[in-house]
Amino acid sequence: MPDDDKPDPAFETFSARLIRREARRRAALELSTATPVGLESALARISAEVTADAADAKAISAPYKGG
């Protein structure tokens, strides 16, 4: 039986690629109609969303080390 707790490098690579693609898609959508101030705000929001998504994914895939 396979070890379900072991991270799959292929899956991690694929997931990271999808996250980056989604971030670029969101940025392109926001940038197409943004003013400079709106652009800065949009990029900050997208960055925060992608960072939060990555942190959630890392927390889910990290092994439990509690006691």
mmCIF file of the N, C-alpha and C atoms, coordinates in Angstrom:
data_MODEL
# 
_entry.id   MODEL 
# 
loop_
_atom_site.group_PDB 
_atom_site.id 
_atom_site.type_symbol 
_atom_site.label_atom_id 
_atom_site.label_alt_id 
_atom_site.label_comp_id 
_atom_site.label_asym_id 
_atom_site.label_entity_id 
_atom_site.label_seq_id 
_atom_site.pdbx_PDB_ins_code 
_atom_site.Cartn_x 
_atom_site.Cartn_y 
_atom_site.Cartn_z 
_atom_site.occupancy 
_atom_site.B_iso_or_equiv 
_atom_site.pdbx_formal_charge 
_atom_site.auth_seq_id 
_atom_site.auth_comp_id 
_atom_site.auth_asym_id 
_atom_site.auth_atom_id 
_atom_site.pdbx_PDB_model_num 
ATOM 1   N N  . MET A 1 1  ? 0.844  -1.168 0.000   1.00 0.00 ? 1  MET A N  1 
ATOM 2   C CA . MET A 1 1  ? 0.000  0.000  0.000   1.00 0.00 ? 1  MET A CA 1 
ATOM 3   C C  . MET A 1 1  ? 0.894  1.238  0.000   1.00 0.00 ? 1  MET A C  1 
ATOM 4   N N  . PRO A 1 2  ? 0.627  2.209  -0.872  1.00 0.00 ? 2  PRO A N  1 
ATOM 5   C CA . PRO A 1 2  ? 1.491  3.391  -0.941  1.00 0.00 ? 2  PRO A CA 1 
ATOM 6   C C  . PRO A 1 2  ? 1.362  4.271  0.305   1.00 0.00 ? 2  PRO A C  1 
ATOM 7   N N  . ASP A 1 3  ? 2.447  4.975  0.606   1.00 0.00 ? 3  ASP A N  1 
ATOM 8   C CA . ASP A 1 3  ? 2.471  5.888  1.746   1.00 0.00 ? 3  ASP A CA 1 
ATOM 9   C C  . ASP A 1 3  ? 1.808  7.201  1.335   1.00 0.00 ? 3  ASP A C  1 
ATOM 10  N N  . ASP A 1 4  ? 0.586  7.465  1.817   1.00 0.00 ? 4  ASP A N  1 
ATOM 11  C CA . ASP A 1 4  ? -0.175 8.647  1.424   1.00 0.00 ? 4  ASP A CA 1 
ATOM 12  C C  . ASP A 1 4  ? 0.374  9.928  2.035   1.00 0.00 ? 4  ASP A C  1 
ATOM 13  N N  . ASP A 1 5  ? 1.206  9.845  3.064   1.00 0.00 ? 5  ASP A N  1 
ATOM 14  C CA . ASP A 1 5  ? 1.749  11.028 3.707   1.00 0.00 ? 5  ASP A CA 1 
ATOM 15  C C  . ASP A 1 5  ? 2.992  11.564 3.001   1.00 0.00 ? 5  ASP A C  1 
ATOM 16  N N  . LYS A 1 6  ? 3.558  10.770 2.114   1.00 0.00 ? 6  LYS A N  1 
ATOM 17  C CA . LYS A 1 6  ? 4.773  11.169 1.411   1.00 0.00 ? 6  LYS A CA 1 
ATOM 18  C C  . LYS A 1 6  ? 4.417  12.105 0.251   1.00 0.00 ? 6  LYS A C  1 
ATOM 19  N N  . PRO A 1 7  ? 5.047  13.303 0.181   1.00 0.00 ? 7  PRO A N  1 
ATOM 20  C CA . PRO A 1 7  ? 4.732  14.224 -0.911  1.00 0.00 ? 7  PRO A CA 1 
ATOM 21  C C  . PRO A 1 7  ? 5.143  13.652 -2.265  1.00 0.00 ? 7  PRO A C  1 
ATOM 22  N N  . ASP A 1 8  ? 4.342  13.910 -3.255  1.00 0.00 ? 8  ASP A N  1 
ATOM 23  C CA . ASP A 1 8  ? 4.613  13.461 -4.615  1.00 0.00 ? 8  ASP A CA 1 
ATOM 24  C C  . ASP A 1 8  ? 5.256  14.612 -5.383  1.00 0.00 ? 8  ASP A C  1 
ATOM 25  N N  . PRO A 1 9  ? 6.538  14.502 -5.731  1.00 0.00 ? 9  PRO A N  1 
ATOM 26  C CA . PRO A 1 9  ? 7.224  15.608 -6.408  1.00 0.00 ? 9  PRO A CA 1 
ATOM 27  C C  . PRO A 1 9  ? 6.547  16.024 -7.716  1.00 0.00 ? 9  PRO A C  1 
ATOM 28  N N  . ALA A 1 10 ? 6.047  15.085 -8.478  1.00 0.00 ? 10 ALA A N  1 
ATOM 29  C CA . ALA A 1 10 ? 5.378  15.419 -9.741  1.00 0.00 ? 10 ALA A CA 1 
ATOM 30  C C  . ALA A 1 10 ? 4.112  16.230 -9.473  1.00 0.00 ? 10 ALA A C  1 
ATOM 31  N N  . PHE A 1 11 ? 3.360  15.826 -8.459  1.00 0.00 ? 11 PHE A N  1 
ATOM 32  C CA . PHE A 1 11 ? 2.142  16.555 -8.108  1.00 0.00 ? 11 PHE A CA 1 
ATOM 33  C C  . PHE A 1 11 ? 2.482  17.955 -7.605  1.00 0.00 ? 11 PHE A C  1 
ATOM 34  N N  . GLU A 1 12 ? 3.515  18.072 -6.772  1.00 0.00 ? 12 GLU A N  1 
ATOM 35  C CA . GLU A 1 12 ? 3.934  19.379 -6.258  1.00 0.00 ? 12 GLU A CA 1 
ATOM 36  C C  . GLU A 1 12 ? 4.350  20.305 -7.395  1.00 0.00 ? 12 GLU A C  1 
ATOM 37  N N  . THR A 1 13 ? 5.097  19.798 -8.359  1.00 0.00 ? 13 THR A N  1 
ATOM 38  C CA . THR A 1 13 ? 5.529  20.591 -9.503  1.00 0.00 ? 13 THR A CA 1 
ATOM 39  C C  . THR A 1 13 ? 4.337  21.034 -10.333 1.00 0.00 ? 13 THR A C  1 
ATOM 40  N N  . PHE A 1 14 ? 3.423  20.112 -10.594 1.00 0.00 ? 14 PHE A N  1 
ATOM 41  C CA . PHE A 1 14 ? 2.230  20.421 -11.372 1.00 0.00 ? 14 PHE A CA 1 
ATOM 42  C C  . PHE A 1 14 ? 1.375  21.460 -10.654 1.00 0.00 ? 14 PHE A C  1 
ATOM 43  N N  . SER A 1 15 ? 1.199  21.302 -9.348  1.00 0.00 ? 15 SER A N  1 
ATOM 44  C CA . SER A 1 15 ? 0.397  22.255 -8.562  1.00 0.00 ? 15 SER A CA 1 
ATOM 45  C C  . SER A 1 15 ? 1.028  23.640 -8.586  1.00 0.00 ? 15 SER A C  1 
ATOM 46  N N  . ALA A 1 16 ? 2.328  23.715 -8.415  1.00 0.00 ? 16 ALA A N  1 
ATOM 47  C CA . ALA A 1 16 ? 3.023  25.002 -8.431  1.00 0.00 ? 16 ALA A CA 1 
ATOM 48  C C  . ALA A 1 16 ? 2.855  25.685 -9.781  1.00 0.00 ? 16 ALA A C  1 
ATOM 49  N N  . ARG A 1 17 ? 2.934  24.902 -10.849 1.00 0.00 ? 17 ARG A N  1 
ATOM 50  C CA . ARG A 1 17 ? 2.763  25.449 -12.194 1.00 0.00 ? 17 ARG A CA 1 
ATOM 51  C C  . ARG A 1 17 ? 1.356  26.010 -12.372 1.00 0.00 ? 17 ARG A C  1 
ATOM 52  N N  . LEU A 1 18 ? 0.348  25.287 -11.879 1.00 0.00 ? 18 LEU A N  1 
ATOM 53  C CA . LEU A 1 18 ? -1.029 25.769 -11.978 1.00 0.00 ? 18 LEU A CA 1 
ATOM 54  C C  . LEU A 1 18 ? -1.244 27.043 -11.162 1.00 0.00 ? 18 LEU A C  1 
ATOM 55  N N  . ILE A 1 19 ? -0.641 27.116 -9.988  1.00 0.00 ? 19 ILE A N  1 
ATOM 56  C CA . ILE A 1 19 ? -0.765 28.311 -9.154  1.00 0.00 ? 19 ILE A CA 1 
ATOM 57  C C  . ILE A 1 19 ? -0.133 29.512 -9.856  1.00 0.00 ? 19 ILE A C  1 
ATOM 58  N N  . ARG A 1 20 ? 1.043  29.321 -10.444 1.00 0.00 ? 20 ARG A N  1 
ATOM 59  C CA . ARG A 1 20 ? 1.690  30.425 -11.155 1.00 0.00 ? 20 ARG A CA 1 
ATOM 60  C C  . ARG A 1 20 ? 0.860  30.864 -12.363 1.00 0.00 ? 20 ARG A C  1 
ATOM 61  N N  . ARG A 1 21 ? 0.289  29.900 -13.083 1.00 0.00 ? 21 ARG A N  1 
ATOM 62  C CA . ARG A 1 21 ? -0.526 30.232 -14.247 1.00 0.00 ? 21 ARG A CA 1 
ATOM 63  C C  . ARG A 1 21 ? -1.764 31.025 -13.839 1.00 0.00 ? 21 ARG A C  1 
ATOM 64  N N  . GLU A 1 22 ? -2.404 30.611 -12.751 1.00 0.00 ? 22 GLU A N  1 
ATOM 65  C CA . GLU A 1 22 ? -3.581 31.326 -12.261 1.00 0.00 ? 22 GLU A CA 1 
ATOM 66  C C  . GLU A 1 22 ? -3.202 32.741 -11.825 1.00 0.00 ? 22 GLU A C  1 
ATOM 67  N N  . ALA A 1 23 ? -2.057 32.897 -11.192 1.00 0.00 ? 23 ALA A N  1 
ATOM 68  C CA . ALA A 1 23 ? -1.608 34.227 -10.774 1.00 0.00 ? 23 ALA A CA 1 
ATOM 69  C C  . ALA A 1 23 ? -1.373 35.118 -11.988 1.00 0.00 ? 23 ALA A C  1 
ATOM 70  N N  . ARG A 1 24 ? -0.769 34.574 -13.020 1.00 0.00 ? 24 ARG A N  1 
ATOM 71  C CA . ARG A 1 24 ? -0.544 35.367 -14.240 1.00 0.00 ? 24 ARG A CA 1 
ATOM 72  C C  . ARG A 1 24 ? -1.859 35.723 -14.915 1.00 0.00 ? 24 ARG A C  1 
ATOM 73  N N  . ARG A 1 25 ? -2.811 34.804 -14.927 1.00 0.00 ? 25 ARG A N  1 
ATOM 74  C CA . ARG A 1 25 ? -4.112 35.066 -15.533 1.00 0.00 ? 25 ARG A CA 1 
ATOM 75  C C  . ARG A 1 25 ? -4.830 36.188 -14.784 1.00 0.00 ? 25 ARG A C  1 
ATOM 76  N N  . ARG A 1 26 ? -4.819 36.106 -13.463 1.00 0.00 ? 26 ARG A N  1 
ATOM 77  C CA . ARG A 1 26 ? -5.462 37.148 -12.663 1.00 0.00 ? 26 ARG A CA 1 
ATOM 78  C C  . ARG A 1 26 ? -4.776 38.496 -12.872 1.00 0.00 ? 26 ARG A C  1 
ATOM 79  N N  . ALA A 1 27 ? -3.465 38.484 -12.913 1.00 0.00 ? 27 ALA A N  1 
ATOM 80  C CA . ALA A 1 27 ? -2.722 39.726 -13.112 1.00 0.00 ? 27 ALA A CA 1 
ATOM 81  C C  . ALA A 1 27 ? -3.044 40.334 -14.469 1.00 0.00 ? 27 ALA A C  1 
ATOM 82  N N  . ALA A 1 28 ? -3.077 39.532 -15.508 1.00 0.00 ? 28 ALA A N  1 
ATOM 83  C CA . ALA A 1 28 ? -3.378 40.044 -16.844 1.00 0.00 ? 28 ALA A CA 1 
ATOM 84  C C  . ALA A 1 28 ? -4.772 40.650 -16.892 1.00 0.00 ? 28 ALA A C  1 
ATOM 85  N N  . LEU A 1 29 ? -5.720 40.017 -16.251 1.00 0.00 ? 29 LEU A N  1 
ATOM 86  C CA . LEU A 1 29 ? -7.085 40.533 -16.221 1.00 0.00 ? 29 LEU A CA 1 
ATOM 87  C C  . LEU A 1 29 ? -7.135 41.882 -15.502 1.00 0.00 ? 29 LEU A C  1 
ATOM 88  N N  . GLU A 1 30 ? -6.475 41.977 -14.369 1.00 0.00 ? 30 GLU A N  1 
ATOM 89  C CA . GLU A 1 30 ? -6.458 43.213 -13.600 1.00 0.00 ? 30 GLU A CA 1 
ATOM 90  C C  . GLU A 1 30 ? -5.676 44.311 -14.323 1.00 0.00 ? 30 GLU A C  1 
ATOM 91  N N  . LEU A 1 31 ? -4.567 43.945 -14.933 1.00 0.00 ? 31 LEU A N  1 
ATOM 92  C CA . LEU A 1 31 ? -3.688 44.945 -15.548 1.00 0.00 ? 31 LEU A CA 1 
ATOM 93  C C  . LEU A 1 31 ? -4.282 45.545 -16.808 1.00 0.00 ? 31 LEU A C  1 
ATOM 94  N N  . SER A 1 32 ? -5.170 44.847 -17.444 1.00 0.00 ? 32 SER A N  1 
ATOM 95  C CA . SER A 1 32 ? -5.696 45.331 -18.710 1.00 0.00 ? 32 SER A CA 1 
ATOM 96  C C  . SER A 1 32 ? -6.535 46.589 -18.550 1.00 0.00 ? 32 SER A C  1 
ATOM 97  N N  . THR A 1 33 ? -7.043 46.859 -17.364 1.00 0.00 ? 33 THR A N  1 
ATOM 98  C CA . THR A 1 33 ? -7.910 48.017 -17.164 1.00 0.00 ? 33 THR A CA 1 
ATOM 99  C C  . THR A 1 33 ? -7.495 48.887 -15.981 1.00 0.00 ? 33 THR A C  1 
ATOM 100 N N  . ALA A 1 34 ? -6.306 48.699 -15.437 1.00 0.00 ? 34 ALA A N  1 
ATOM 101 C CA . ALA A 1 34 ? -5.936 49.361 -14.181 1.00 0.00 ? 34 ALA A CA 1 
ATOM 102 C C  . ALA A 1 34 ? -5.215 50.694 -14.393 1.00 0.00 ? 34 ALA A C  1 
ATOM 103 N N  . THR A 1 35 ? -5.442 51.606 -13.460 1.00 0.00 ? 35 THR A N  1 
ATOM 104 C CA . THR A 1 35 ? -4.642 52.833 -13.345 1.00 0.00 ? 35 THR A CA 1 
ATOM 105 C C  . THR A 1 35 ? -3.389 52.453 -12.557 1.00 0.00 ? 35 THR A C  1 
ATOM 106 N N  . PRO A 1 36 ? -2.381 53.311 -12.494 1.00 0.00 ? 36 PRO A N  1 
ATOM 107 C CA . PRO A 1 36 ? -1.181 52.962 -11.715 1.00 0.00 ? 36 PRO A CA 1 
ATOM 108 C C  . PRO A 1 36 ? -1.477 52.609 -10.253 1.00 0.00 ? 36 PRO A C  1 
ATOM 109 N N  . VAL A 1 37 ? -2.346 53.371 -9.610  1.00 0.00 ? 37 VAL A N  1 
ATOM 110 C CA . VAL A 1 37 ? -2.679 53.073 -8.217  1.00 0.00 ? 37 VAL A CA 1 
ATOM 111 C C  . VAL A 1 37 ? -3.476 51.767 -8.139  1.00 0.00 ? 37 VAL A C  1 
ATOM 112 N N  . GLY A 1 38 ? -4.416 51.595 -9.066  1.00 0.00 ? 38 GLY A N  1 
ATOM 113 C CA . GLY A 1 38 ? -5.186 50.352 -9.110  1.00 0.00 ? 38 GLY A CA 1 
ATOM 114 C C  . GLY A 1 38 ? -4.305 49.157 -9.416  1.00 0.00 ? 38 GLY A C  1 
ATOM 115 N N  . LEU A 1 39 ? -3.330 49.361 -10.265 1.00 0.00 ? 39 LEU A N  1 
ATOM 116 C CA . LEU A 1 39 ? -2.380 48.309 -10.615 1.00 0.00 ? 39 LEU A CA 1 
ATOM 117 C C  . LEU A 1 39 ? -1.602 47.857 -9.401  1.00 0.00 ? 39 LEU A C  1 
ATOM 118 N N  . GLU A 1 40 ? -1.098 48.796 -8.629  1.00 0.00 ? 40 GLU A N  1 
ATOM 119 C CA . GLU A 1 40 ? -0.345 48.449 -7.419  1.00 0.00 ? 40 GLU A CA 1 
ATOM 120 C C  . GLU A 1 40 ? -1.218 47.675 -6.439  1.00 0.00 ? 40 GLU A C  1 
ATOM 121 N N  . SER A 1 41 ? -2.444 48.110 -6.285  1.00 0.00 ? 41 SER A N  1 
ATOM 122 C CA . SER A 1 41 ? -3.381 47.439 -5.391  1.00 0.00 ? 41 SER A CA 1 
ATOM 123 C C  . SER A 1 41 ? -3.697 46.023 -5.876  1.00 0.00 ? 41 SER A C  1 
ATOM 124 N N  . ALA A 1 42 ? -3.926 45.887 -7.165  1.00 0.00 ? 42 ALA A N  1 
ATOM 125 C CA . ALA A 1 42 ? -4.247 44.577 -7.727  1.00 0.00 ? 42 ALA A CA 1 
ATOM 126 C C  . ALA A 1 42 ? -3.084 43.604 -7.553  1.00 0.00 ? 42 ALA A C  1 
ATOM 127 N N  . LEU A 1 43 ? -1.882 44.076 -7.822  1.00 0.00 ? 43 LEU A N  1 
ATOM 128 C CA . LEU A 1 43 ? -0.718 43.199 -7.676  1.00 0.00 ? 43 LEU A CA 1 
ATOM 129 C C  . LEU A 1 43 ? -0.502 42.791 -6.224  1.00 0.00 ? 43 LEU A C  1 
ATOM 130 N N  . ALA A 1 44 ? -0.727 43.710 -5.307  1.00 0.00 ? 44 ALA A N  1 
ATOM 131 C CA . ALA A 1 44 ? -0.590 43.381 -3.886  1.00 0.00 ? 44 ALA A CA 1 
ATOM 132 C C  . ALA A 1 44 ? -1.628 42.344 -3.480  1.00 0.00 ? 44 ALA A C  1 
ATOM 133 N N  . ARG A 1 45 ? -2.862 42.508 -3.945  1.00 0.00 ? 45 ARG A N  1 
ATOM 134 C CA . ARG A 1 45 ? -3.928 41.555 -3.610  1.00 0.00 ? 45 ARG A CA 1 
ATOM 135 C C  . ARG A 1 45 ? -3.635 40.170 -4.191  1.00 0.00 ? 45 ARG A C  1 
ATOM 136 N N  . ILE A 1 46 ? -3.210 40.140 -5.457  1.00 0.00 ? 46 ILE A N  1 
ATOM 137 C CA . ILE A 1 46 ? -2.903 38.859 -6.095  1.00 0.00 ? 46 ILE A CA 1 
ATOM 138 C C  . ILE A 1 46 ? -1.738 38.182 -5.381  1.00 0.00 ? 46 ILE A C  1 
ATOM 139 N N  . SER A 1 47 ? -0.727 38.941 -5.045  1.00 0.00 ? 47 SER A N  1 
ATOM 140 C CA . SER A 1 47 ? 0.420  38.387 -4.329  1.00 0.00 ? 47 SER A CA 1 
ATOM 141 C C  . SER A 1 47 ? -0.010 37.782 -2.994  1.00 0.00 ? 47 SER A C  1 
ATOM 142 N N  . ALA A 1 48 ? -0.857 38.505 -2.274  1.00 0.00 ? 48 ALA A N  1 
ATOM 143 C CA . ALA A 1 48 ? -1.337 38.003 -0.982  1.00 0.00 ? 48 ALA A CA 1 
ATOM 144 C C  . ALA A 1 48 ? -2.158 36.726 -1.159  1.00 0.00 ? 48 ALA A C  1 
ATOM 145 N N  . GLU A 1 49 ? -2.989 36.674 -2.191  1.00 0.00 ? 49 GLU A N  1 
ATOM 146 C CA . GLU A 1 49 ? -3.808 35.480 -2.437  1.00 0.00 ? 49 GLU A CA 1 
ATOM 147 C C  . GLU A 1 49 ? -2.939 34.278 -2.780  1.00 0.00 ? 49 GLU A C  1 
ATOM 148 N N  . VAL A 1 50 ? -1.974 34.493 -3.661  1.00 0.00 ? 50 VAL A N  1 
ATOM 149 C CA . VAL A 1 50 ? -1.103 33.383 -4.071  1.00 0.00 ? 50 VAL A CA 1 
ATOM 150 C C  . VAL A 1 50 ? -0.250 32.911 -2.901  1.00 0.00 ? 50 VAL A C  1 
ATOM 151 N N  . THR A 1 51 ? 0.242  33.844 -2.099  1.00 0.00 ? 51 THR A N  1 
ATOM 152 C CA . THR A 1 51 ? 1.038  33.482 -0.923  1.00 0.00 ? 51 THR A CA 1 
ATOM 153 C C  . THR A 1 51 ? 0.197  32.685 0.071   1.00 0.00 ? 51 THR A C  1 
ATOM 154 N N  . ALA A 1 52 ? -1.043 33.117 0.290   1.00 0.00 ? 52 ALA A N  1 
ATOM 155 C CA . ALA A 1 52 ? -1.935 32.394 1.204   1.00 0.00 ? 52 ALA A CA 1 
ATOM 156 C C  . ALA A 1 52 ? -2.238 30.998 0.673   1.00 0.00 ? 52 ALA A C  1 
ATOM 157 N N  . ASP A 1 53 ? -2.479 30.884 -0.636  1.00 0.00 ? 53 ASP A N  1 
ATOM 158 C CA . ASP A 1 53 ? -2.733 29.573 -1.235  1.00 0.00 ? 53 ASP A CA 1 
ATOM 159 C C  . ASP A 1 53 ? -1.533 28.647 -1.070  1.00 0.00 ? 53 ASP A C  1 
ATOM 160 N N  . ALA A 1 54 ? -0.345 29.193 -1.281  1.00 0.00 ? 54 ALA A N  1 
ATOM 161 C CA . ALA A 1 54 ? 0.869  28.379 -1.145  1.00 0.00 ? 54 ALA A CA 1 
ATOM 162 C C  . ALA A 1 54 ? 1.086  27.957 0.301   1.00 0.00 ? 54 ALA A C  1 
ATOM 163 N N  . ALA A 1 55 ? 0.826  28.857 1.241   1.00 0.00 ? 55 ALA A N  1 
ATOM 164 C CA . ALA A 1 55 ? 0.986  28.526 2.659   1.00 0.00 ? 55 ALA A CA 1 
ATOM 165 C C  . ALA A 1 55 ? -0.013 27.444 3.062   1.00 0.00 ? 55 ALA A C  1 
ATOM 166 N N  . ASP A 1 56 ? -1.249 27.553 2.582   1.00 0.00 ? 56 ASP A N  1 
ATOM 167 C CA . ASP A 1 56 ? -2.251 26.522 2.872   1.00 0.00 ? 56 ASP A CA 1 
ATOM 168 C C  . ASP A 1 56 ? -1.826 25.175 2.306   1.00 0.00 ? 56 ASP A C  1 
ATOM 169 N N  . ALA A 1 57 ? -1.347 25.177 1.072   1.00 0.00 ? 57 ALA A N  1 
ATOM 170 C CA . ALA A 1 57 ? -0.915 23.927 0.442   1.00 0.00 ? 57 ALA A CA 1 
ATOM 171 C C  . ALA A 1 57 ? 0.258  23.315 1.199   1.00 0.00 ? 57 ALA A C  1 
ATOM 172 N N  . LYS A 1 58 ? 1.176  24.161 1.645   1.00 0.00 ? 58 LYS A N  1 
ATOM 173 C CA . LYS A 1 58 ? 2.334  23.662 2.390   1.00 0.00 ? 58 LYS A CA 1 
ATOM 174 C C  . LYS A 1 58 ? 1.899  23.097 3.738   1.00 0.00 ? 58 LYS A C  1 
ATOM 175 N N  . ALA A 1 59 ? 0.963  23.774 4.401   1.00 0.00 ? 59 ALA A N  1 
ATOM 176 C CA . ALA A 1 59 ? 0.480  23.301 5.696   1.00 0.00 ? 59 ALA A CA 1 
ATOM 177 C C  . ALA A 1 59 ? -0.248 21.962 5.557   1.00 0.00 ? 59 ALA A C  1 
ATOM 178 N N  . ILE A 1 60 ? -0.988 21.814 4.479   1.00 0.00 ? 60 ILE A N  1 
ATOM 179 C CA . ILE A 1 60 ? -1.721 20.564 4.253   1.00 0.00 ? 60 ILE A CA 1 
ATOM 180 C C  . ILE A 1 60 ? -0.765 19.420 3.968   1.00 0.00 ? 60 ILE A C  1 
ATOM 181 N N  . SER A 1 61 ? 0.305  19.701 3.210   1.00 0.00 ? 61 SER A N  1 
ATOM 182 C CA . SER A 1 61 ? 1.219  18.632 2.813   1.00 0.00 ? 61 SER A CA 1 
ATOM 183 C C  . SER A 1 61 ? 2.284  18.343 3.872   1.00 0.00 ? 61 SER A C  1 
ATOM 184 N N  . ALA A 1 62 ? 2.440  19.224 4.861   1.00 0.00 ? 62 ALA A N  1 
ATOM 185 C CA . ALA A 1 62 ? 3.464  19.006 5.887   1.00 0.00 ? 62 ALA A CA 1 
ATOM 186 C C  . ALA A 1 62 ? 3.028  17.902 6.844   1.00 0.00 ? 62 ALA A C  1 
ATOM 187 N N  . PRO A 1 63 ? 3.961  17.046 7.229   1.00 0.00 ? 63 PRO A N  1 
ATOM 188 C CA . PRO A 1 63 ? 3.615  15.978 8.182   1.00 0.00 ? 63 PRO A CA 1 
ATOM 189 C C  . PRO A 1 63 ? 3.307  16.559 9.564   1.00 0.00 ? 63 PRO A C  1 
ATOM 190 N N  . TYR A 1 64 ? 2.429  15.936 10.265  1.00 0.00 ? 64 TYR A N  1 
ATOM 191 C CA . TYR A 1 64 ? 2.032  16.384 11.607  1.00 0.00 ? 64 TYR A CA 1 
ATOM 192 C C  . TYR A 1 64 ? 3.181  16.091 12.567  1.00 0.00 ? 64 TYR A C  1 
ATOM 193 N N  . LYS A 1 65 ? 3.586  17.092 13.348  1.00 0.00 ? 65 LYS A N  1 
ATOM 194 C CA . LYS A 1 65 ? 4.699  16.923 14.299  1.00 0.00 ? 65 LYS A CA 1 
ATOM 195 C C  . LYS A 1 65 ? 4.237  17.235 15.723  1.00 0.00 ? 65 LYS A C  1 
ATOM 196 N N  . GLY A 1 66 ? 2.964  17.118 15.960  1.00 0.00 ? 66 GLY A N  1 
ATOM 197 C CA . GLY A 1 66 ? 2.425  17.407 17.292  1.00 0.00 ? 66 GLY A CA 1 
ATOM 198 C C  . GLY A 1 66 ? 2.683  16.267 18.259  1.00 0.00 ? 66 GLY A C  1 
ATOM 199 N N  . GLY A 1 67 ? 2.326  16.519 19.475  1.00 0.00 ? 67 GLY A N  1 
ATOM 200 C CA . GLY A 1 67 ? 2.617  15.529 20.491  1.00 0.00 ? 67 GLY A CA 1 
ATOM 201 C C  . GLY A 1 67 ? 1.464  15.011 21.148  1.00 0.00 ? 67 GLY A C  1 
# 
